[in-house]
Each structure stands twice: as structure tokens, then as C-alpha cells.
């Protein structure tokens, strides 16, 4: 029974992907881009739970799951944007090195489908000038101007050698589920 469901789901996904049209009119914006930005408000975002870094210098990962709660499909073009807010100081988290190719990737979510990305960070020493005392994480999905804020409870985040940028990165979207 499961093999049949997987086969049907795979066939449906293949047909859906081959049926996509970029709606290109030579004007720069495609129908998918407009649909993506219009439907982003119907996506539910879940932050965590994390594989937290237990001590300074350790690496932790926080998964962020995005689920389409709308009635139709939703297209995400590009990468999510993430910022750390540390008591009035806001810093952007860079995309990880492997996410460069994903920046131009389209992720299509049918109704109730999910995707995820990971926020990877190095834990800093609490109270150190080489750490950022993060209070809140702000997430903005591609195609949206709205940010969603989540409480950060995983300790200080180490700063890179420049003393300004957080030692953290954001991956591209990954498929979840069967």
C-alpha cells in the first residue's frame, strides 16, 4: 500500500513540476514570482526544536519548517533571510557556502506540503566581546516583506574573526517528508 502511495505521489510531483510555466513575458517578473509573493502569507513557519550547541565553541542547528496552509501551490524563489536581534543590534546571517546554487532555485509547495532550512551557529562564550547575546531571530521568506520573530534560547552566538558577523549560516530549502 505504501509503495503505491509513494508511486502515485512521485508521479503527481513529476507532473506538477513539468506543468510549471514561468509565465515569462520578457518583463522580468514571472507569474510564479507574483504567485509566490501573494501566497507567502499562507505559509506556516515553525522554528526549532534545535540540536543546541551545549558549550562555547560547539556547533548547533535549528531547523525551520515551512508548510503551505493555503488552498493552492506556493512557489518560493531563492533563499530565506535570517537576522539575529541582540538588544537593539541587528545582524544578518549569511547563506552557507553550499546554498549559493540554491539562491536561484524554485521550491514549489502544494497544499499541506513542507520544506525546511537549517540555521547553523557556533555558540559563543556568554558575556564575551567575541559573542552576540541574541534575543530574537527574524525570518523572512523569499517573496515576502514580512518578517516573523522567534525567541532565541540557545545561548550567545560567536562572532567571526572580524568581530561583527555572527558565526552562523542559513542553508537552502530542503524537501521534507516522503
N, C-alpha and C positions, 0 to 999 in steps of 0.2 A: 504494500500500500504506500509506504513512504517513497519507494523508488518511483512509483507512478506519479506521486505528487511532485517530486523533485523534477522529473522529466517534464511534466506539464508546466511547472514554474520556470524552468530553464527555457523551454520553447516560448512561453509568453514573454519572458525578458528579452530573448533574442528578437522576437517580432517587434516588440516595443522599441528596442534600440534601432532596428533597421527602419522603422517608420518615422524616426525623428527627422524633422526638416529644420534647418537653421533659419528658414524664412528670409534668407539673405536678400536684401533689396539693393545692396551696394551702398546703403546709407550708414553702415557702421553698427547699428543696433539690430539685433535679430528678434524675432517673435519669442524665441526661447528666453532671451535676456529679459524681455518685458514680463513674460510669464514667471520667470524666476524671481524677479523683484516683487511682483504682485503676490506671489504665493508664499513668500518667506514668512509672512505674518502667521501662517497656519502651521509652521514647524515648531514642534516642542523640543526644547533643549534641556538635557539632563547633564549636570556637572558632577562627575565622580560616580561612585566612590573611588578613592585613589589607592594606588600602591605607593603609599607615602614613604619619603626618604626618612629613615629613623634618626640619623645623626648628620652633623655638618660634614659636607663633602660627599655624602651619598646622593644617588640619583633617584628621583621619584617620578611617577607617571600618573596623570589624571586623565581618564577617558572622558570625552564629551560626546554624548549620543544625541543625534538629531533625528526626529521622527516626523514624518509627514502626517498631520492630522486633518488635512484638507480632503476635499472630495475628488480632486484630480491629481495629476502628476505635478511635481515641482522640480525645476532644474536649478542646480547650484553651479555657477560658473566661477571657478577659481578656488581660492583658499579662504578659510575663516581668519578673521583678525582678532588677536587677543592682546589685552593690555593688563598690566598689574597696576593697582592703585595702592599706594603706600602713604596714607595720611596726607593727601594733597599733592603728592608726586605721582605722576602717571607715566609709565614707560611701556613701550610696545615690545611684544615678544616676537622675535624673528621666526620665519619659517625654517624648519630644519633643512639641512643640505639636500636631502633626498626629496623634498617637496617641490623643488624648482620645476620639475616637469609637470607636477600636479597643478600648478598655478593656472595652466591653460586647459585643464581637464573639466569636462562637464559631468556632474553627478546628477542622475535623474532618479527621483524618488516617486514611486507610485504611492497610492493611498496606503497608509499604515506601514510603509517601508522605512527602514532606518539606515543610517550611515553613522560613522563616528570618526573622530580625530583625537589625537593624543597631545596633551600638554606635558612635556618632559622638562624637569627642572633639577637643579643641583641645590641641595639645602645649604643655607649659609649659617654662619655662627651667629646666634642671637645677640643683637646689640652691637655687632661689629660694623665698622665703617665700610667693610667689604661685602655687606649684605643689605638686602632690601626687606624692610618689615612690611610685607604685603598684607593688606587687609581685605581687599576685594579684587576679583578677576572680572574683567569685562570682555564679553564675547560678542562679536558682530559677524553675522553670516554674510557670505558674498551676495550682492544684490540688495542689501538692506542698509539703511542708515540707522536703524535702531540697535542699541546695544542692550544686552542682558547682563545683569550683575549677579555674581555669586560670591558668597563669603569664602575666604581663604583661611583654612585652618591647618595648614601643613608646615608651619614654621617659616622662618626667614628664607629668602631666596638669595643665593650667592650672586655676586656681580662678577662679570668677566674682568679680565686684566685691565680694561680701560676705566674701570671703576664706575661706569654709568649704565651699561647694558646688562640686563639680567642674564644669568647663565641658564637660559631656558629656550625652548623651541616648540614650534607647533608643527604637527605633521599634516599631510593632506588628508582628504576624506578616504576612509576605508569602508568597504561593504561589511555589513554585519548580518548575522543570521544565515539561514540556508540559502 
